[in-house]
Amino acid sequence: MGSGLATLAPRRIAARLAEGLDRPLLAISAALVLVGLVTLYSATHGTPVRLSAQLANLAVGATAMWIAAQIPPQTLMRFAFPAYVGGLGLLLVVALFGEVVNGARRWLDLGFLRFQPSELMKLALPLALASYFHRREGTLRLRDFAAAAAIAALPVALVARQPDLGTALLVAASGFTVLFFAGIGWKVLAGLGIAGLAAAPLAWGLLHDYQRRRILTLFDPTQDPLGAGYHTIQSTIAVGSGGIGGKGWLRGTQAHLDFIPERHTDFIFAVYAEEFGLVGSLALLALYTALVVRGLMIAAKAATVFARLVSASLSLMFFTYAFVNIGMVAGILPVVGVPLPFVSYGGSALATLFVAIGILMSAQRHRRLVQT
Amino acid sequence: MHRPELRNREAELHRFQMRIGIAGAVVLAAFALLAARLVHLQVVQHASYAAKAEENRISIVPIAPNRGLILDRNGVVLARNYSAYTLEIFPQRVADLEATIDALGEVVDIQPKDRARFRKLLAETRNAESLPIRTRLSDEEVARFAAQRFRFPGVEIKARLFRQYPHGELASHVVGYIGRISPKDRERLVELGVAANYRGTDFIGKSGIEASYQHELHGTTGFEKVEIDAAGRGIRTLARTPAQPGNNVTLTLDIRLQQVAEAAFGARRGALVALEPATGAVLALVSRPGFDPNLFVDGIDPQSWAELNGSPDRPLANRAIAGIYPPGSTFKPFMALAALELGKRTPKSAIFDPGYFVFGERRFRDSRPGGHGYVDLYKSIVVSSDTFYYQLANDMGIEAIAGFMARLGLGAKTGIDLEGEASGVLPSPEWKMARFRRPEQQKWYPGETISIGIGQGYNAYTPIQLALATAALAANGEMYRPHLVARIDNVRTGERRVIEPVLLRRLALRAEHLEFVKRAMAGVNREGTGARAFAGAGYSSAGKTGTAQVFGMKEGEKYDERRIAEHLRDHSLFIAFAPLEEPRIAVMAIVENGGFGARAAAPLVRTVLDYYLLGKLPEALRQAAEHEGLEGAD
């Protein structure tokens, strides 16, 4: 009898905990996490420390997701601007006092915690923009978009200056998607596109040498096979040599003989594609597609402008991450520091992604509760 | 009041949902693009990438073959391999070479000589993996370094096979030496299309047999297929093709005869060539002074190199094949043969030798003041009359002399299986025309023919050429190409290639003419200029002394050995073969600045013949042999 209660209680707790968590999102992210752990095991073969560290990251991330899922969108909205302003402040602090790692000033060391404020901005910016548009619902004018663009431009500029082109790109993308979903006019978009093209030479001039090299080597990686082109050459070899069925788990030669650089972080897809082949690669793409589609579905049915915009923007964030990362590993995009969502090793990015999932879950949970 | 705003809201919602649709389409399109790219990489180009991954992963590591041995005709080892530990630095992995070498010096003994050699190797070799800083480490040094190894990244102990020449200086010009493959060697290997077989080989024959039989001695490089990681470290061996050792090269040379000959030279400079007349086999080939080829094996240190290369005695030059000397009176038997063959003299032809020959207004002096009186052809050789040959040369003319001597192989490379043979000079109007620039120099003056007759003037031949001509006399006109290698053995298969004698030409000479000249040369050793050297020989022999002027004497000036600097004194020459009836050996020897042929070269040749024909060792060597057991070397 007592034992019956004892077995029932954890179940009930689990059910209680899972309440309000969107099942499809949970299943998809769990599948991605599983792929990540399996691949990470192979990529860090012989160094189990990374794997256990990643498990800890996952625990932290899952908790963050659960918490985010409990916060109703309107509560979240109240934190949007403070988070943005705080994030901007931290970016300034980093620019002034940040710790230099690998030649870039990205990290903030708080003694007990080292983190990248730019990571926070990936969430804070879309939240802030979404709340901005939420408040102007029905009265949108062109100058509102201009103001929103300015809000987005500030953190992007600060992150780009660190320099961290990859994150700047992601932050810019998250800002842009909010503008896009908020309904920025096609003509304005076209105008911005033309202006962007016109400004490209100027932007080129602002890039660091290594950033330019990375972009140039995209067009001909063999020009610098041991330098900037090395990553791309080795990762495409890994992907291509995987073939249709892959070489099998733990049997990727490119991965296990150290030919793939950064193979547990940004280039983990190379390890995965080498060992699991085209079948595995397409399955992974299908998972990401499902994740993005589920996110967009939630956005479409979300109750408020804020929830809609945030959900849509965060959904596309998963897309941007996956597309830029796989495109880079497959040699069609320049090498930028963008992790493969839920698969790459790393705590900060994982936490951001899980919080984003949590926010989507919250939007889904509260879609009918708030009526305007 | 709120209606427009409400309508706006609906429009916004509609627009939002439209845009969700667009975004979804964009996402699908972008992922489809990625999928297409993945299909391209993993299906369309899979084979090419799979090959690249294999290329990445598999390294072909060459296994250098063991070099073949060089042996003398009795199987005495002249060049062999031994295994030793070397301390090697990988220059690309060491940041501060000097500091590393300094630190190494605390662990193992490193002499300034070692440093100098290392620097030289570093300057000479491009993209070499590792270079030795110390060779032949003692066991104790190996242990000491092993204990401190962590301090020296980029420094490793390697077990290597080294070449060793157990006899040192003995026959150094014949055996030669090996050295590191230079960029120039590398180019030649590429030209020959054998560069692939030299992957993993660091050394190549640089001179002597080591160079001329390089491709026999080298062997076939083996390969090991090794899986490597990105840093190039070997992970495991996948397949292995063992190396095939080089062939053993057995020489015709008799190292003990060689030793007798070299010992006979003592500290004197010169050369000696001993041939087997019936085959052209080289029995001994001496060039003195010699050098220790072991110095070159791990890269010669600059000081030793400077000493060898800068020495006025030129120990590195192989005088036997590249030294060119006037033959002096050793030319006379060939002149006599020419005179008989061309009908310019008969055995009975005689002249009166007053001690000089007058040509125009010039007097050509005989080496014997007052002359030899009546001299016939026989006596002209036995007593070595200059006047006789001045006159003969004048009667024959330069064209006839040059034509006949060319048939004897003088002034042309013999084709011996060594690199660096010189041609020498067979004087003729054509040669002079080609040799000089100014018209007055290009013209041949009849007066120049006179001293050609006694082996002076422009005459300049290598010892091997004179030895070959002597051997041709001994073999009744059959000329065999001189060769040093008797056979080549494949150690693995047991296959043996015997080098057959190569008949260069059979001179059409009248037997009685040959007999006459041989008889006269026998007279030289019996009653003539060689008689003292060959007194009580115990075998029949034929010879001819020669004294070659190094220093031009003015007319009427008297040659006084004591007043002339050593290096301007006459060269002493001797040619011989023995036994007279069935010659087994033909020898040519020259002792540079040795004075009269009868005094230096003839006794030297006697010593060589005594050993070869009678097994008689000179006293000094006999004592040494008893101590060191050279007799029992085989």
Interface residues (C-beta under 8 A of the other chain):
Chain A: E137 G138 T139 L140 T177 F180 F181 A182 G183 Q234 T236 I237 A238 V239 G240 S241 G242 G243 I244 T253 Q254 L257 D258 F259 A273 G277 L278 S281 L282 L285 Y288 T289 V292 V293 L296 A299 A300 V305 R308 A312 S315 L316 F319 F323 I326 G327 A330 G331 I332
Chain B: E5 L6 N8 R9 E12 R15 F16 Q17 R19 I20 A23 G24 V27 L28 A30 F31 L33 L34 A35 R37 L38 V39 L41 Q42 V43 Q45 H46 S48 Y49 A50 K52 A53 E54 N56 R57 E227 I228 D229 A230 A231 I235
